[in-house]
Amino acid sequence: MGRFAAGCRGVEMLFEDLSEEVREAANRAIRLIVAEESNRGLKKIQDENSARVASGRVQMTNGRLGSLKAWPRQIERDETFPGLETVRGPSDALYVLDRGEIGYFYTRAEWGAKPAVLTYLMSLGLTTIEAERELSRWFHVSLGVVALIRACSMGMGDQLLIGVRSAGVGSNVGTLSLPGGFLKPSERLTDGLIREVMEEVPGLELNRHQAARHLDTHGVFTFGPHNVAPSVTFCATLATTADRPQMIKQDFVVKANHEWTNGVLAWVSEDTVRAVLDGDLHMAHRLFFPRGVTVTQGFAPDVAGPLREQLDHWIEGHQRPERSLMDPYVIRG
């Protein structure tokens, strides 16, 4: 079971490096944590559905989610795995995803156990990333996707499409984020990425074929552990050139769905995005305030890491698209 960002970090403590006695004790402790928190989580779901019924609202249902059956494994370029999805990671390394299907209730019931398990694993000497990698041993790890939408125009700096998550989402409310969400069962990463973009940015007229081709040619997937749900979020860049430069000016309002505060997204300069990643919210606040949106938090934890990796990868230059080859979508005012 390979590490997704292998080669990007130094020597680290792995779970298998621990003594057999410590591993056995850890397995017992973690199974207990997961069992207790899962029971507590199922009770919360039952109580919430009871409250929904009492107030005339629709109950939550146990919908299906795509799930990782094992952590992504790095492979050689000449290997093939029928039925499994292969994605490119940092430095053009290839990884294979072994996937399954689970119920929404199962993964939600486990939410409360994840922070406790991570803290416990890190107390044994594992780093945060290595502790996250081990989650697939005890949790149903759901798959999510987010899109870094980059508008490239001649004579203008690159602009990135971001927004503030509203109360219409279950977690990361009030954080800056990118369009995205959970994959559906058997849905490929690229298909899920395009679907989420079309759902969350209804003003976006997206050519699925061209966007998928661009992701296959220019996109690089990175991943970020979700801060609440046992899930792994994959991030990829969707880039385009805009024939109408006014569409990517910072005062152009991009209509979005209810998952975004005030139903808007905004084009933000790459410098502003990097400033937010470094903890400076000043410019982002100035940009969103006229839209009736107050920026009080940075990027959601599952988005911040992949976003920074995407920005750094793009700046390397070897994946910058040619203007003549790109026109995957247009945003309508």
Buried (B, 14 or more C-beta within 10 A) or exposed (E): BBBBBEEEEEEEBBBEEBEEEEBEEBEEBBEEBBEEBBEEBBEBBEEBBEEEEEEEEEEBEEEEBBBBBBBBBBBEEEEEEEEEBBBBBBEEBBBBBBBBEBBBBBBBBBBBBBEBBBEBBBEBBBBEBBBBBBBBBBBBBBBBBBBBBBBBBEEEEBBBBBBBBBEEBEBBBBBBBBBBBBBBBEBBBBBBBBBBBBBBBEBBEBBBEBBBBBBEEBBBBBBBBBBBBBBBBBBBBBBBBBEEBEBBEEEBBBBBBEBBBBBBBBBBBBEBBBBBBEEEBEBBBEBBEEBEBEBEBBBBBBBBBBBBBBBEBBEEEEBBBEEEEBBBBBBEE
